Amino acid sequence: MSAPAALITGGTSGIGRATAELLHSRGYRVMVTGLGNVADAGLPEDVVVVRADARSLPDIDHAIDQAREQFGSLDLLFLNAGISRPGSIDSTDEDAFDALFDINVKGNFFTLQQALPLLKEGASVVFTVGAGEGAGAAMTAAKGALVPLVRSLALELAPRRIRVNAVSPGLINTPAYSKMGVSQEMIDSWAREVPLGRAGAAADIAEAVAFLASDAAGYITGDNLIVSGGVGVHARP
C-alpha cells in the first residue's frame, strides 16, 4: 500500500511549508505549489515543488497534471494559497480588490475543481480561512467568503466521502507579516493580548491541518477549526 499523498498550495513558506514538513515527517508524499524561486524553498529533497500562480487557471491545470503524474491520486488537498492586503475601504483600489478575490477565492475554487478527479474516497480538503478583525473590508470579505463555501462543498462532496473543512488561524508569526511591513515589536505587542500569552507558530496550524486530514477527524466535515490561542473566546454570563 502506497503512502498517502498531499498537495499543498502556497506551500513554499509559512503555514504551507510547515505543513509540508510535518506531513513529510509522518510519511506523506508531498507536493507544494508557490511563487518565487522554488529552489529556495528549503524543503526535503523528495517534496515536489511546482511553481504556480494561484490566480492562473493554466498554472492550476499544470500543478494538477504534475500531481496526477507524480501521485496518481490525493489523500489531502490543503488550499492554503492566499494573500493579505489589509486596508480601509477608501484605500482599496480595484487591483487590490481583484487580487484578493482572484487568489483567495477564485484560485482555491478552481484548484479544488481540477483536483476532484484525483481525490480518493475518504480524502480530506482543508481551506485556510479567516482574516481577523481590523484587516479591512475587502480582505475580510475575500477570506470570509470561504467559510460558506466550505459548508456548501462539504454537503456537495459528502456522497463521495470527501470531507471539506477549514482552519482559521489567529495571530501566527510567519513571514507574511514582514512582507506587509509589520515589525516583530508590533507582533509581540499583539501577542500580549492573546489569552494564551503568545503568538502562534506555523507549526500550530500544521498540526491542525494534519488532524483534519487524519482518521481521527473522520466524522468532521463542514467545520471551521479556529486556532487562535483563545482570541475571540468569551466567557458566558
VOGU-3710 file (C-alpha; in Angstrom, 3 decimals, decimal comma):
1> msapaalitg> 0,000/0,000/0,000  1,450/3,359/-1,055  1,973/6,229/1,361  -0,729/8,925/1,474  -0,285/11,889/-0,868  -0,892/15,569/-0,194  -0,982/18,642/-2,406  -0,442/21,955/-0,615  -0,970/25,258/-2,404  1,033/28,201/-1,109
11> gtsgigrata> 3,396/25,639/0,334  6,851/27,185/-0,042  6,779/29,371/3,077  4,951/29,993/6,339  1,986/27,776/7,190  2,136/25,826/3,934  5,810/24,996/4,325  5,388/23,975/7,974  2,528/21,685/6,969  4,572/20,157/4,159
21> ellhsrgyrv> 7,435/19,441/6,562  5,130/17,931/9,187  3,270/15,686/6,748  6,528/14,602/5,133  7,879/13,635/8,559  4,764/11,492/9,055  5,223/9,541/5,859  3,208/11,526/3,321  4,281/12,029/-0,250  4,030/15,801/-0,620
31> mvtglgnvad> 3,747/18,307/-3,454  3,654/22,052/-2,874  2,953/24,979/-5,156  4,182/28,530/-4,800  5,765/31,560/-6,402  9,305/32,869/-6,309  12,425/30,763/-6,647  11,254/27,257/-5,788  14,870/26,166/-5,335  14,989/28,348/-2,219
41> aglpedvvvv> 12,032/26,647/-0,552  14,347/24,619/1,673  12,039/21,604/1,777  13,173/17,960/1,878  14,543/16,791/-1,456  11,699/14,386/-2,167  8,994/17,040/-1,713  7,849/18,033/-5,197  7,812/21,805/-5,661  5,833/23,286/-8,562
51> radarslpdi> 5,899/26,961/-9,473  2,285/28,103/-9,860  0,315/31,321/-9,519  -2,928/30,587/-7,643  -4,879/33,071/-9,769  -3,803/31,487/-13,072  -6,029/28,696/-14,380  -3,268/27,362/-16,694  -0,895/27,241/-13,705  -3,530/25,396/-11,689
61> dhaidqareq> -4,013/22,891/-14,512  -0,243/22,369/-14,698  0,012/21,745/-10,950  -2,808/19,194/-11,018  -1,210/17,475/-14,004  2,014/17,203/-12,019  0,133/15,750/-9,031  -1,526/13,188/-11,301  1,829/12,236/-12,836  3,663/12,018/-9,508
71> fgsldllfln> 0,999/10,517/-7,231  -1,937/9,289/-9,296  -4,374/10,249/-6,524  -4,576/12,508/-3,457  -5,499/11,891/0,164  -5,253/15,567/1,169  -5,688/18,844/-0,663  -4,638/21,782/1,525  -5,832/25,002/-0,123  -3,535/27,437/1,626
81> agisrpgsid> -2,600/29,859/-1,170  -3,679/33,382/-0,333  -2,597/36,964/0,085  -3,120/39,527/2,808  -3,705/43,148/1,819  -5,322/44,876/4,785  -6,727/48,331/4,212  -9,738/50,531/4,736  -12,458/50,778/2,108  -11,278/54,194/0,953
91> stdedafdal> -7,708/52,934/0,458  -8,613/49,800/-1,538  -8,354/50,127/-5,311  -9,737/47,784/-7,948  -6,431/45,978/-8,500  -6,080/45,156/-4,797  -9,718/44,044/-4,585  -9,399/41,788/-7,640  -6,157/40,250/-6,393  -7,730/39,372/-3,036
101> fdinvkgnff> -10,662/37,570/-4,631  -8,721/36,051/-7,536  -6,209/34,341/-5,237  -8,133/33,704/-2,031  -11,458/32,677/-3,595  -11,253/32,006/-7,330  -7,888/30,238/-7,212  -8,920/27,942/-4,375  -12,269/27,143/-6,001  -10,777/26,129/-9,338
111> tlqqalpllk> -7,870/24,241/-7,761  -10,391/22,052/-5,958  -12,469/21,690/-9,115  -9,471/20,466/-11,101  -8,207/18,236/-8,269  -11,536/16,466/-7,696  -10,804/13,531/-10,042  -7,641/12,820/-8,018  -9,269/12,854/-4,575  -9,767/9,378/-3,165
121> egasvvftvg> -12,887/8,258/-1,358  -12,261/9,343/2,217  -9,943/12,160/1,166  -9,752/15,436/3,054  -9,867/19,019/1,743  -8,762/21,815/4,057  -9,014/25,552/3,355  -7,132/28,306/5,180  -9,739/30,956/6,028  -10,222/33,894/8,365
131> agegagaamt> -8,742/37,374/8,124  -9,316/38,605/11,644  -10,728/41,851/12,932  -9,161/45,043/11,634  -7,965/43,507/8,377  -10,172/45,743/6,275  -13,435/45,180/4,461  -12,083/43,741/1,199  -9,674/41,319/2,820  -12,229/40,186/5,400
141> aakgalvplv> -14,795/39,636/2,631  -12,380/37,633/0,475  -11,290/35,325/3,287  -14,746/35,198/4,860  -16,292/34,079/1,572  -14,544/30,758/2,047  -16,493/29,824/5,196  -19,909/29,344/3,499  -18,092/27,817/0,523  -16,609/25,154/2,814
151> rslalelapr> -20,033/24,333/4,244  -21,605/24,056/0,802  -18,786/21,904/-0,551  -18,960/19,632/2,497  -22,565/18,813/1,634  -21,895/18,521/-2,086  -18,925/16,180/-1,706  -20,240/14,092/1,197  -21,724/11,441/-1,154  -18,173/10,913/-2,466
161> rirvnavspg> -16,965/10,534/1,146  -14,710/13,565/0,718  -14,543/15,726/3,829  -14,184/19,513/3,493  -13,101/21,656/6,439  -11,331/24,900/7,193  -8,659/26,055/9,578  -8,830/29,660/10,750  -5,503/30,965/12,073  -5,262/33,682/14,686
171> lintpayskm> -2,039/35,639/15,211  0,535/33,361/13,575  4,103/34,640/13,368  5,049/33,952/9,743  6,995/35,831/7,028  3,677/37,244/5,761  3,845/39,947/8,432  7,286/41,164/7,412  6,101/41,329/3,802  3,377/43,700/4,990
181> gvsqemidsw> 5,910/45,812/6,878  4,840/44,641/10,341  7,709/44,670/12,838  8,480/41,936/15,358  7,867/44,510/18,085  4,325/45,006/16,813  3,716/41,241/16,697  5,000/40,937/20,275  2,634/43,729/21,313  -0,343/41,963/19,741
191> arevplgrag> 0,737/38,670/21,311  0,328/40,155/24,790  -3,398/40,436/24,069  -3,710/36,723/23,223  -5,225/34,742/26,134  -2,535/32,054/25,874  0,106/34,773/26,014  1,954/34,205/22,752  1,737/34,442/19,008  1,117/31,175/17,266
201> aaadiaeava> 3,678/29,410/15,109  3,160/27,977/11,639  3,593/24,544/13,223  0,439/25,118/15,299  -1,610/25,376/12,118  0,228/22,457/10,537  -0,831/20,233/13,436  -4,460/21,321/12,981  -4,347/20,510/9,262  -2,763/17,121/9,956
211> flasdaagyi> -5,566/16,381/12,422  -8,287/17,324/9,940  -6,633/15,079/7,357  -6,410/12,132/9,729  -8,797/9,293/10,518  -9,246/10,899/13,955  -11,297/13,579/12,186  -13,190/11,076/10,066  -16,603/12,302/11,260  -15,823/16,017/10,880
221> tgdnlivsgg> -16,866/17,915/7,760  -18,108/21,422/7,015  -16,370/22,758/10,122  -14,003/25,666/10,751  -11,285/24,888/13,289  -10,201/28,153/14,915  -6,563/28,117/16,060  -6,165/31,472/17,774  -4,785/30,970/21,275  -8,172/31,939/22,664
231> vgvharp> -8,741/35,175/20,758  -12,481/35,637/20,276  -13,386/33,329/23,161  -15,809/34,984/25,580  -16,933/33,694/28,956  -20,640/33,031/29,240  -22,546/35,231/31,722
//
